[in-house]
Every structure is written in C-alpha cells, then in structure tokens.
Amino acid sequence: MLVQPSRQRPHTRRLASRLSPRWLAGSANRPVKKINSRVMKSGAPARIALVLALLLPAPVSAASFPCEKAREPDETVICAERPLNDLDVEMAVRFEILKDLLAMGNRAKLQEDQETWLAERRACAADTACLRAAYAARLKTLRGLLAEFAKQGPL
C-alpha cells in the first residue's frame, strides 16, 4: 500500500526526503560534480591501464615450488627463464599424475626417484644447459611411465 507523502507521519517524510534521488545525487545545496566526459570518452584511463599492464613484469611461477620463496641457484634460474619454467611445470604435472596412478609400493619408488633427481637438479646450480639436460632426462622417464599406462587402456 502506497502512502502519499502529504499523509505520511513527520519522521517518515524526513526519511523519504533523505532517500530521494536528489539526496543520492548530492546534497540539496550542492550537486555532484560530473566527470569530465571528454577525458572518459577519449579512453585515456583504459589506455593508461593497458600501458601499465604491459610494462610491469608478470610474476613467473613454477608448478613445483613457489618462485617467491626460491633461494637456491637452480630455483632462481628456473623462475627467471621461461623455457626452464615450462619444463618444470610439465615435470610437476606428469609427476602428480603418475603419483595418483601408481600403487603404494611403486609410488614410494617414484617419490625416491624424484628426490634423487631433485638432488641432481640442485647440483646443476645456475647452469642452464645442465638444468635443461636434467629436465630432459627426467621428462623422458616420466613420459615413458605414462606411455606404459596408456598401453593398458582405460582403468
């Protein structure tokens, strides 16, 4: 049921006047300033945001460890170089898939092999050629294990 403003009680009339569109736009004595429409129509804010987004470096993060916490030389190089980062992501994904597919005993063996490989990777320090070779060898092993599962067909 709608009540006409003149028939409202005094306190509800005050509330209604406070909620009027004029109140939402600003006070009765002071209208809200309009944004310079020429600036907004030019698309300047969007262009500035785009330029800033392109100039700021994007954070790189490897899948097997957080790059913000990288302290070892091998980890810092992996985070800094995109090709090594991509190899690390692939290795981590394949390792996680295999870990879920293998039975308990084989899973422990896979984990031991991974820890041995991580020690080898750490020994490479900041040598990118050594790191690439280490990833190539590990990925060859992991791809071979996954290929064996693929030959068995659906589980």
N, C-alpha and C positions, 0 to 999 in steps of 0.2 A: 504494500500500500504506500503510495507516494503522498507525502505531505507537502503542501505548498509552503514556500519559505516564509510567507507572512504569518502562517498559522503555527509555525514551529515555536518551541519554547526558546527563551533568550539564549541559553547556553548552547543549544543545538544550532541556532542561527550563526553564532560565532564560529562553531566548528565547521559549518558548511561554508562560511566565507573564507576560512583558512584553507579549505580543500578546493577552492575554486581554481580554475585554470589560470586566473590572474596571479594567484599565490604561487602556483607551480612555476610560472614564468619569472617570478621575481616579486619583490615587494610592490605594494600599490604605488609607491612614490618612485620606485627605481626599476625600470625594465631591465631584463637580462640583455647584455651586450651580444650582438650577433658576431659569429666568427667571420673573419674576412673571407667572403665567398670566393674572391679572386684567387687567393692562396690555395684554398681547398680544391677549386676546380682545376687548377694547374697540375695537381697531382704531385706537388713538391714533397709533401710528407711521405708519400709512398716511395718516391724516387730516393729520398734520403735513407729510408729504411732499407731499401734494396741495396744501395751502395754500401751501407754499413755491414749488412749481412754478407756481402761478397768480400769485403776487405778483412773482416775478422776471421781469424783462423778457426776452422771447425775442429772440435775436440775429436781426437782419434782414440779409439778404444779397442783393444784386442779382446777376443772372446774368453781366453783362458785366464786372464788376470786384468785387474783394473789399472789402466795406464797412469791414473793419478798417483798410484802407490808404487809405481815402478822405480826401483832403486838400483837393481843390478844392471850392468852394462848391456847384457843381451836384451833385457826387457825394454830399456830405453830406446835401443835401436829398433826393436820390433814396433814400438809405438810411433817412432818417428818416420819409419819408411812404410809406405802403403803396401808394396808388394809383400813384404815380410808380415805385415799385419794381416793381409788376406790369407797367407799360408797358415798363420796361427789360427785364424777363425776356422778355416777348413779343417785343420787338425783337431781343434777342440770339438767341433760338431761331429766329426767322424768318431772320435774317441767316446763321446757321450752316447752316441747311437750304439756303438759296439758294447759299451758297458751295460746298456739295458738289454741287449740281445743275448749276451753270454751267460752261461750257467755260473754258479758260485765259484767253483774252482778255476775256471777259465777267466772269470772276472778278476780274481786276485792276481793271476799271471799277467793279465793285461795291465793292471794297475802297477805291478812291479816293473814291467817293461816301460811304462810311461815315466815312472820315477827315474829309471836308468837313463832314458832318453833326455829327460829334463836336466840331468847332471851333465850329459854330453853337450846339450844346448848351452848351458851355463858356462862350460869350458870354452866355448867359442868367443865369449865376451862380446866385444863390439865388431867383430869380423863378419861383415855381411855375407861374404862368399861362404864362410864356414856355416853360418846360420842357414843360408839357402840349401846347402848340401844336407844339413841335419834335418831340415823340414822335408826335403825331397825323399830322403831315406825313410823317415817316419811315415810320411803320407803313402809311400809305396807299400809299406807293411799294412797300414790301416785299410787302404783300398783293397789289397789282396784278401784281407779277412772279410771285408764286406762283400766282396765278389763271391766268396765261398757260401755265405748266407744266401746270396741271390740265386745261386745254382740250386739250392734246396727248394726253392719255390715258396709259396705262401705258407706261413706258420699255422 
